[in-house]
Amino acid sequence: AKMGEDPVYGTPGQAINMPSLQSSSCKVYKRRWYILGLFMMIALQQSNIWITYGATSATTQELYGIDASWVNALSNAGPVAFIVFYPISSWAIGALGLRFTIVTAAGLVASGAVMRVFCNGHSTFWLVGTGQLLNAAAGPILMTVPPAISGAWFAIDERTLATAMASLVGYLGGAVGFVVGIPVQTPADLRLLLYIEGGVALFFFILIVIYFPAAPPTPPTLSATRRQPHNTASSVDDEQKGLIHKDSKLDNHHHHPGGQHDGKTGWRLLLSQSISLMVTKDSSILFFCGGILSGIYSGWQSVLINILLPLGYSQSEGQWLGFINSAVGMVSGLLIGKIHDKYYKQFKSLLLIIYACTAASFAVFTLSTEGLFFKNSATVLIYVSNVVGGFAINAFVPIVLEALGEVTFPSPEDIGSGLVSLLNNIACFVFIFISDYIPPVVMNWLLTGAAVVAFLLTLFVKQRYTRSEFDLHAS
């Protein structure tokens, strides 16, 4: 490395020259994009199904003879189920492997979507609730495994992008939910939408059953070979000292992500690794900021229409705002993920910029919706601030998940992503629950305040890339 240049991260703004990992023990397969795409489709559908009723609130109330509080309760099925099923889901990913857990998640999504179509009115409304709970039960798996999939299938300079695609597709599902809800104006329209969603979910469940392996035959990186979920992997220090040579044959059965282990051992390691993450300064800050902010945002987005209706906006306007917010967020996550992979390996700087933009954007949004900021152009500012806010707030998700994967290595990536998702759902549940009792302006300021707190806490994070350093040095 040149004087003043970091050999691992490079100079900010400069492309990073990653050494090749294509050796006898590491290989990247073209099918990785099919695996990622298939996972994305079921994750997208799960999110779309979750937000269906929130995105068509007025029509849902008419179809089932319920009020807005029941619509919010259907949205709250997501975080409630996540909190309940997270421990068993997190254990299952390590104990039973990626294939079993993802097939199970796809089956839950499909069965939940199909069950909803059999509800004929208020008397069979329990079918809707059960369907939402089944769909929501898939959430802990689908929100936890993206870093594990990227770690198992993708090379070192593709991991953040792959994580971004897998983790942010849920936001795209939310965008799809809003936009397909726009033509839903009558109960008949909503019934047709439920039939379509059920058919699509069933189709992708069949594809996943046909082919979705737990891991490739040969791992893409050396860190992937040493990181078996919730297992007693060899010491990273031992490998960096040369006790395991880079040209040695690696036993895929014992070292692949997605490998299985003894159930009791898995529970103990899951608990110890989770506690370690939550009490270590850097990882605890990343976990807390990522979980709280993304959870409040998820709750805010699910009740966005109910926030805007009392302010004089129509259901259609709320749907377009929700769609735009989610769509630009998906683009931003992919863009920032690619930038982080290729050009600017500085997660702390990126997070600080993102949190600052999020706080500023939603502060403007709040002031504009209350008519306290440029009254003559309030509508324009609402849309612009919503776009900028959606762009910023969705961009931090893959960066936080990858940062946790770096600072907590060699612990499996699904530990950090699972805890972030757990806190996300707790915050989302609380937000949706209190939304029936607080005015819209307070909900908007809660979102803004969470971004401010995240910015301040991230100032105390010490940036390090333990996993990347291992891959580069070991190779």
Order of alpha helices (4+ residues) and beta strands (2+ residues): alpha-alpha-alpha-alpha-alpha-alpha-alpha-alpha-alpha-alpha-alpha-alpha-alpha-alpha-alpha-alpha-alpha-alpha-alpha-alpha
